[in-house]
Amino acid sequence: MAQIDNCPPELGASIREFFPESEWDNAASIALLESEWDAFALNDTTTATNPCGSLVTTRDGMQVTAERSVGYFQINSCNYPTWEWKRLWNARENVGTAHDLWARRSWQPWYFSAKSLGLL
């Protein structure tokens, strides 16, 4: 498991701002698995024939849909169609959005990473 003290300073500061202390290392670990702590990580599987939300494959019984996942926590901007998705490259915006998702659904939005860390 990653430790918050080892992640990029802007990521660590934002995790400390938004998440409870008991989740700091978990959040840092999720971000490491999702983006390798790359603020500008982008996983864009959308195309003209596979727009946001279209089925791409099934993995471990879970449907995987076309996505545009951005930044440290790989926030799927397809879920926020009215947002300027490039703002999610900002550490505070990315981590704040991640915290909102976590507060509503625990680590479920990062199913595969959370499962590999034993958080689910």
Secondary structure, DSSP 8 states (H G I E B T S, - for coil): ---GGGS-HHHHHHHHHHS-GGGHHHHHHHHHHHHTT-TT-EEE---SSS-TT-EEEEETTEEEE--EEETTTTEEGGG-TTS-GGGGGSHHHHHHHHHHHHHHHTTGGGHHHHHHTT--
